[in-house]
C-alpha cells in the first residue's frame, strides 16, 4: 500500500502540475493567458535578460521534464526519478508562489487559479518524491547480523 | 589482549618442523582434501572464489544464506563489511530477468509518457511564441481583436518588436510608480481598469497592400466602425488622489462615447482615400507599426526609395554614441544624427530618413562645439543602458559654458562666473514666477519638499541606448517614454498627492 501510494501520488501530482500551467495565470482586459503565453509575452515586452530570460525560456519544457520523470521511473531508476521530481517540484512551486505574490495594476491582473493548481501539483510531487527517497534510503540500511 | 588458542604450547603456535600441527594443504592439491562433499551436517566452508565453476562432484557452489545464522543478503544492497567480507561473501545465483510482460509495460509507459510530454511541450512552446501574423492584413486584424478585448498586453505584444520594447517597459514602469505614489489602486478589475473601451467591427480592407520595401507594407482600411467609450470614473484612482486632484469632486460629463465610421472619415477628411496602417516584417512575421504609420502619413504617402535610406552607424560605447549625437546636433548634421538611432527601434528613420529630411530642409550649424562631455551610465530593464549627464562643456565663440550636475544641484560656469542652483532655489523661483502673474501660491512645507523631489527627479532623466550588431545606438522613443517614470522615481510617499494639492490650490 505504502509503496504504491508514493508513485501514484507523484504521478497525480505531475499531471496536476502540468494542467495548472495551462490554466489562466494572467488577465489583461477580457483576455486570459496561461503560464506559457504569460511568460512569452513578458519576455517579449520586457526584453528579459540573464537568469529571468533563461527561466522563462526553459518554462515550456516543464511538461517534457515531467514526462521524463515518469519514463525514468518506469525503467526502474526510482531514486533518479524521485530526485528529478523533487527538483522539478521545488522549481515549479517557486514559480507558482512568485506568481501568487505579484500585484495587479491598472491594466493587468494576475489570476490565482493556474498558480494554485500548479502549486498543489508541485506539493504532491514534493511529498511523493520525498517518500520515495526516504523509503529507498531505509531499504539500503543493512540489518544487524547475528552469527 | 587476544588469548592464544588452547593447546598451543607456551602460547605459541606449534612448529611443524618439530612434529607439530600442520595446516591442511589446499583443497584438491596433492595430498589435499578429498574431492567429495562433506558428510551431511558437517560444516561447509564458503567458496573462496565466487563464480568459480565447481568441479564435478565438488562442493556446493554457495552456502544457503541463513543456513549458518547469517542474514540473508538482499540483492542490490551493499555487501556487509567485516569478517564475512574477508571470506569473500556469499555467492548468489544471477537475478531472474524481468519478465517479458513487465518490460513491455515499462516500455509502453516510457513511450506514452514521452509522447504526451512531447505534444504538451509543443503546445506550450507554441503558446509561448505565439506572436506576429502571417500577413500584413492579419497583423492589423490581430491588434483590432486585442483592442476589442481591452487587452493591453495583447496590443503591446502585437506591435513590431522594437516599438513594443520602447513602449512596454516605460508603460509598466509608470504604472508601478503611480501605484507606489498612491495615485492608482493596487488592485482593480482588469475589465474596466483603463477607463477606455474600443469596439471595432466590420473592418474591410483594400484588395492589395502598398509595399514600401521588402520589410514594410501598408494595409488600407476601406470600411468598418470604431466605437470608443471613455469613463474617467472607471479609472481606478485612489480616494486620496481624487480628493487631492479634484477637491470639489470629479467634473461631470466624464463618460463619453464616440462613434467613427471609417468610410465617412475617408469621404470627409481623407479625399476618399483609405485609412493607411503600416505593418513591418520582423523575423518572418508581420506586425502593425506605429512609427511606420506616422512616417507614411508624414511623407504624404510617398514611398521612399533606396536613395532615401540612411544606414545605421553606431558608436563604440553608450558614451561614444551620445557624444557623437551631441556633436551631430550642434552641427545640425541630421543625417549623422539619424545614423546613430537604433535600427531596432527606429528602423523607420533609416528607411524614411532621406525623404523626411528633404521635406524638413537643412538646418544651420549652432556655432557651438562640444569641448567635454562626462556622463554616467546605468543598466535598466530590457538590455537598455541609460546615459545621464554628469557635466558638459560647450564652447561658443570665445565663451565657454560648463554645466555640472551635483545631486539635486546644478553648477553653471559661464564667462568665468559660477552659479550653483539647487532644487530648493528652483522652487523659490517657481513660486515667485507664479506670484508675478498674480497667482496665489502658498507652499506648505510638504509641498515644498514634493517640488524639490520632483525637480531632483529631472536630474535622473537620461538617454536610453541599446546595442545592435556590436554597435551602440540611441533609442529616442524609449528615452521619451522613460522621462515620466524617471521624474516620478524621485518622488516619495505622498509627494505626488501633495503636488496635486498644490496645483489644485493655485488661484484659490
Interface residues (C-beta under 8 A of the other chain):
Chain A: X18 X21 X22 X26 X27 X28 X29 X30 X31 X33 X34 X36 X37 X39 X40 X41 X43 X44 X45 X46 X47 X48 X49 X59 X60 X61 X62 X63 X64 X65 X66 X67 X68 X70 X71 X74 X75 X76 X103 X104 X105 X106 X107 X108 X109 X139 X140 X142 X143 X144 X145 X146 X147
Chain B: X68 X69 X70 X71 X74 X77 X78 X80 X84 X106 X109 X110 X113 X114 X116 X117 X118 X120 X121 X123 X124 X125 X127 X128 X129 X130 X131 X146 X149 X150 X151 X152 X153 X154 X156 X157 X161 X164 X165 X168 X169 X172 X175 X176 X178 X179 X184 X186 X187 X188 X189 X190 X191 X193 X194 X235 X236 X381 X382 X383 X384
